[in-house]
């Protein structure tokens, strides 16, 4: 029979930024907690999976019914002429906190590895192309902002997206810009403070 400590550790190791030592610490932490705590944790995970869904338009996780649009997508006050492309939900939370953007979002779902032939497996490129076409036709899309972390993989993804989007840009005449100065090289968008994000949005080009 497989060791339950090792098995649970393997699950924790799949969490972003968690190594083997940290994974084991999580397991031993749970072993020291009372059974009610562990049960409530398990119940909370099941509730999360049952109540949280992805918006079919922007792919943001939110509390709502399946196939329902998120608050941003269905809000009539959202600027439908601007689309911000970001890597993950944590980036959305940080940008929302800065209160400096009122347009639409698209969650890319990852970054493009610098050396790979399986790009569609890492990002929602087909869904992005479809969303841009739809918004250009129905919402008079004027600007796409590529808002990715300023590291080699983020910059590689930026170039990849520009290459894929450029035919639509020529057809529908919208601008493609990236976050401007304000973010230091190597910065993860998820961990940037509100003032930094404000300056990066303001100086986009």
URNOR-V956432 format. One line per field, one symbol per residue. phi: phi as a letter, one per 30 degrees, with the letter a starting at -180 (. if undefined). burial: b if it has 9 or more other C-alpha atoms within 8 Angstrom, else e. Layout:
phi->???
burial->???
This chain:
phi->.ddddddddddddddeiccdddedddddddddddeddddddddddddeddccbcddcciddadlddiddddddcddddddcbbccbdbdddeeddeddhbbbcdbbddjlbdedbacceedcbdddddedddeddddcbhecbcccccddbedddddedddddddedddddcicdbbbecdkcdejddeecddddddeddddcda
burial->eeeeebbbbbebbeeeebebebbbebbeeeeeeeeeebeeeeeeeeeeeebbbbbeebbbbbebeeeebbeebeeeebebbbbbbbbbbebbebbbebeeeebbbbbbbebbbeeeeebeebbbeeebbebbbbbbeebbbbbbbbbbbbbebbbbbbebebeebeebbeeeebebbbbbbbbeeebbbeebebebbbbbbebbe
